């Protein structure tokens, strides 16, 4: 039986990527080595890393005056690494609070600087993105931080904030490469790879060159963007196999037609699911329609007592990892780039059948 994996992360990967990785597991391109065994300083792996960066730059049209760093520590690690690299000589950083990941970010930042919560969606249970007209920004702040897709709450920015001369920093862990992004409007973009880019263990950072000289003196070398940029992300041993898999994903995306093409598919997939939810009296999604995530769709049943039965039936129909995050409960369907339309259709068909029987 075919299984559709709706996990929020580590998440589904393109089947062709896994097949290629399996074929190359014992012998990469006639080298006699698995990528897992290669020296990160050998010509074989350096060629893999260079190809991955070049393909990523092509996919996102990353300007030349931005560095691409392949690091470790995940987005939670970057929650601390961001302020360490940007607050030297600046007292305050602005944060917009749109959910669980925003809260983790600002909590970590408070260890290194004064945090101004410029806006928060807590007043309505984190079901929307506060319009920028309501933000209370700090003149001369070190940066403005946003989480542009909240994986747990299913809230996604439909606009790019304008922060003027203050660098805009974005945690894009769960939707980077799912939609077209104007990188030049951001000072820093970062994210864990385990949603749309590859396996856990790799963290991507895209940082504008002029922001590389703002690190606190206490910043460890391994987390110092300027030092890592100077060392081509190899100041310490990088997550070599994760970079390799990410590179295969980038190749797959280019073969699909790039980010603009996959965005059209993502729009269609999310519309299929949200249209069903909006027409149902048995299931519901509480996020403001214009702020709904295309990647992570939380939903609840009218009767929570049926959650277990719903999940058990879903597994029997070949759909796994639909349980919602413990912080919010209910269900959550993560429909990243590698989730085919057939998976979303199968979910909608099952939801319709379940509502008919139990609604």
Secondary structure, 3 states (H helix, E strand, C coil): CCCEECCCCCCCCCHHHHHHHHHCCCCCCCCCCCHHHCCCCCHHHHHHHHHHHHHHHHHHCCCCCEEEEEECCHHHHHHHHHHHHHCCCCCEEEEEECCHHHHHHHHHHCCCCEEEEEEECHHHCCCCCCCHHHCCCCCCCCCEEEECEECCCCEECCCCCCCCCCCEEEECCCCCCCCCCCHHHCCEEEEECCCCCCCCCCEEEEEEHHHCCCCCCCCCHHHCHHHHHHCCCCCCCCCHHHHHHHHHHHHHHHHCCCHHHHHHHHHHHHHHHHHHHHCCCCEECCCCHHHECCCEEEEEECCHHHHHHHHHHHHHCCEECCECCCCCCCEEEECCCCCCHHHHHHHHHHHHHHHHHHC
